[in-house]
Structure formats: structure tokens, C-alpha cells
Amino acid sequence: MIDFENANIQAVSGHWVGNNKEDRLILSDDLIGIKKEELEQTLLYYFLSNFKSQETFCFYHESDLKFNEVYNYISNIFQNPEELYSESVNLAKFLFEKSSHPKISSGEFYVVYFKDTIYKGEKMDIIGLFKSENKDKFIRTQGKESGFGFELDRGININKIDKGCLIYNTNKDDGYILSVIDNTNKSGEAIYWIDDFLHVKPCQDEYYNTSNLMSLCKNFVTKELPNQFEITKADQVDLLNKSVKFFKENESFSMDKFEKEIINNEEVIESFHNYKKEFQEDYGVEISDSFDINQGAVKKQSRVFRSVIKLDKNFHIYVHGNRDKIEQGVDERGKFYKVYFEEES
């Protein structure tokens, strides 16, 4: 979906943004010069290599998109790339204003203009916003006439980025399209990068629909279904497995097809419809009844679909298919599961 192979850095601006309760804002005087090609390649790797998720976001504002500060600064840069430094100052000041929670760390803030990136097959410019908060220790060696020496230093690990976002120069009227990373300050009180600074929400695309529909299915089977119907754990696991299989084997989702092939019970289907309405209201999402399935979202969501039956603290039964090979019953010794198999390893 995103191709950075031919990307190049057009301009970079950097500032120090502290926690405004205990640190300060330090603004640079000019853009950062990048004279060596090797340095540019290293920076490209550092800034871009961590953006692997297919989930996308867009700027928004409760009243009107034009009141989103970062959206306005970014729009001006896309329209006038020579304004990158002055708008980076505005962005740094705004980020500093939002950095008041005691868990927020100080760090370098970068605004980067990239050219020749490919997004969904289309060449376009993108703007990156990054904040580096953590420094790693590393050993620096120095050669001497009498041998080698070691020095301990601290610096940025180019293999990971603390906070970042890429804004693609497309869908401006709908808040652009963004990729977002936030690997620090994940507690509810300190999620300022996404909520307070960028002020973004997930785009309602195929990733969004796939992810939310799978979450809906998981919650319905594990939480709602046992409250309304008599269902065994084995049947719950079987329904979860069939749901995941449906998403993995189909290119598009149809609610009618899913209900007929996977649920196949009128009472349960009606319950599923009602739960979908509650789920959308509770989580503030809108899920389409038909959409293209995003396999990136399927892969991520599949990790939380537990195909396991836990029996006291003694046994776990992992069920990967063929519900007919498991029987449940009760005898004089208590409840039991009977499992049929052909081979063991």
C-alpha cells in the first residue's frame, strides 16, 4: 500500500519540545541541513521503516475540520512547501501547549517533507511529524596508537520511533489520510499525541470495517450469546473459528452471506442484529453491511480470537476445527470432554 523505495527528504525542521510543567520549548533558527546521502538514507529508514500497519486515520474536529490546528498547518505546507520552517514553529508551539500531563516526556520534534512516495499506486508528497523521547545507550570505540578505547554515549535508536505520523497529500476535504504511531505514554491520561495534538480518528475504510466487524463477532460470541442462549464452550470456539475462516477465505464481506453460512439460526441472527446496533452505539463506530475485507486487519484481529477451552487449572483444549470430534458429557466423576483424533505428536 505504501512504497518508500524512491522517497527522498526535501526539508527537515527540528525543535525541542518539553513537558510544559517542568521543561521548556526550544525553537531552532532554521532548517536542518542534510549534506551526505548516507545520512539521508539513514534518516529515511528511521522516519519511515516503522510504518507497517494498514490502519489509517484522518484529521477531524467536533465543530468543523477548519478548526483543527494541525490540519491547517499541514495544509499550508502542502500548498507552500517553502513555509515548512515557519509552520514547524507553529506545530512545535501547539505540541508544547498540549504537553502538560506529568507522564509526557520531553524530546526532539521533527517536521519532514518527503517527495516521491507511492501511496496506493499514486506518487505523492507526504509530511511527517515525529517526536523522539527515549535515548538508548551505545558504545563508541576509538582507535589509538596503543590500542582501542571505549566510550559510553546515548542516542536515538534508528530501529524504532517513539511517536510519528505521516500525512499523505490526498483526501484534503475529508481530513487527509494519515498513518500514526504512538509507542509511548499509552495510559489513558497521557494519550496526547493522537487525541490532543493530532486530533484524528480512524478512517472508515476496509481496514476499519473489517477490524470492527471482527471485534463485534468476538464480543457477540463470547459475551452476548451465552446470556441469551444455551451454548457450550466448544460451540463458542467453533463459531469463533468459523468466523475467522470466513474472513480469511473471502475477499469481500456480505452480512447476508455471513449470517447464512456462519450463524444459520434465525433467533441468533436477530440477536446479532440487535447486538450490532448496541455495539455501534457503545463504541461510537459505524459498520457497513458490505465491504472489501482487509487481510491486514484480519491478521491482527485473529490474534485475539481464542480457540481454547480452559478446564479448571488442569487442562486447556485448543480447538482448530472439526467440532464433531469433541463431545461433552457428565458421569459419576463429573463433567468431561471426549476428543477423537487420528494421530498424536
Rosetta blueprint (number, residue, H / E / L):
1 M L
2 I E
3 D E
4 F L
5 E L
6 N L
7 A L
8 N E
9 I E
10 Q E
11 A E
12 V E
13 S E
14 G E
15 H E
16 W E
17 V E
18 G L
19 N L
20 N L
21 K L
22 E L
23 D L
24 R L
25 L E
26 I E
27 L E
28 S L
29 D L
30 D L
31 L L
32 I L
33 G L
34 I L
35 K L
36 K L
37 E H
38 E H
39 L H
40 E H
41 Q H
42 T H
43 L H
44 L H
45 Y H
46 Y H
47 F H
48 L H
49 S L
50 N L
51 F L
52 K L
53 S L
54 Q L
55 E L
56 T L
57 F E
58 C E
59 F E
60 Y L
61 H L
62 E L
63 S L
64 D L
65 L H
66 K H
67 F H
68 N L
69 E H
70 V H
71 Y H
72 N H
73 Y H
74 I H
75 S H
76 N H
77 I H
78 F H
79 Q H
80 N L
81 P H
82 E H
83 E H
84 L H
85 Y H
86 S H
87 E H
88 S H
89 V H
90 N H
91 L H
92 A H
93 K H
94 F H
95 L H
96 F H
97 E H
98 K L
99 S L
100 S L
101 H L
102 P L
103 K L
104 I L
105 S L
106 S L
107 G E
108 E E
109 F E
110 Y E
111 V E
112 V E
113 Y E
114 F E
115 K E
116 D E
117 T E
118 I E
119 Y E
120 K L
121 G L
122 E E
123 K E
124 M E
125 D E
126 I E
127 I E
128 G E
129 L E
130 F E
131 K E
132 S E
133 E L
134 N L
135 K L
136 D E
137 K E
138 F E
139 I E
140 R E
141 T E
142 Q E
143 G E
144 K E
145 E L
146 S L
147 G E
148 F E
149 G E
150 F E
151 E E
152 L E
153 D E
154 R E
155 G E
156 I L
157 N L
158 I L
159 N L
160 K L
161 I L
162 D L
163 K E
164 G E
165 C E
166 L E
167 I E
168 Y E
169 N L
170 T L
171 N L
172 K H
173 D H
174 D H
175 G L
176 Y L
177 I E
178 L E
179 S E
180 V E
181 I E
182 D E
183 N L
184 T L
185 N L
186 K L
187 S L
188 G H
189 E H
190 A H
191 I L
192 Y H
193 W H
194 I H
195 D H
196 D H
197 F H
198 L H
199 H L
200 V E
201 K E
202 P E
203 C L
204 Q L
205 D L
206 E H
207 Y H
208 Y H
209 N H
210 T H
211 S H
212 N H
213 L H
214 M H
215 S H
216 L H
217 C H
218 K H
219 N H
220 F H
221 V H
222 T H
223 K H
224 E H
225 L H
226 P H
227 N H
228 Q H
229 F L
230 E L
231 I L
232 T L
233 K H
234 A H
235 D H
236 Q H
237 V H
238 D H
239 L H
240 L H
241 N H
242 K H
243 S H
244 V H
245 K H
246 F H
247 F H
248 K H
249 E H
250 N L
251 E L
252 S E
253 F E
254 S E
255 M H
256 D H
257 K H
258 F H
259 E H
260 K H
261 E H
262 I H
263 I H
264 N L
265 N L
266 E H
267 E H
268 V H
269 I H
270 E H
271 S H
272 F H
273 H H
274 N H
275 Y H
276 K H
277 K H
278 E H
279 F H
280 Q H
281 E H
282 D H
283 Y H
284 G L
285 V L
286 E L
287 I L
288 S L
289 D L
290 S E
291 F E
292 D E
293 I L
294 N L
295 Q H
296 G H
297 A H
298 V H
299 K H
300 K H
301 Q H
302 S H
303 R L
304 V L
305 F L
306 R L
307 S L
308 V E
309 I E
310 K E
311 L E
312 D L
313 K L
314 N L
315 F E
316 H E
317 I E
318 Y E
319 V L
320 H L
321 G L
322 N L
323 R H
324 D H
325 K H
326 I E
327 E E
328 Q E
329 G E
330 V E
331 D E
332 E L
333 R L
334 G E
335 K E
336 F E
337 Y E
338 K E
339 V E
340 Y L
341 F L
342 E L
343 E L
344 E L
345 S L
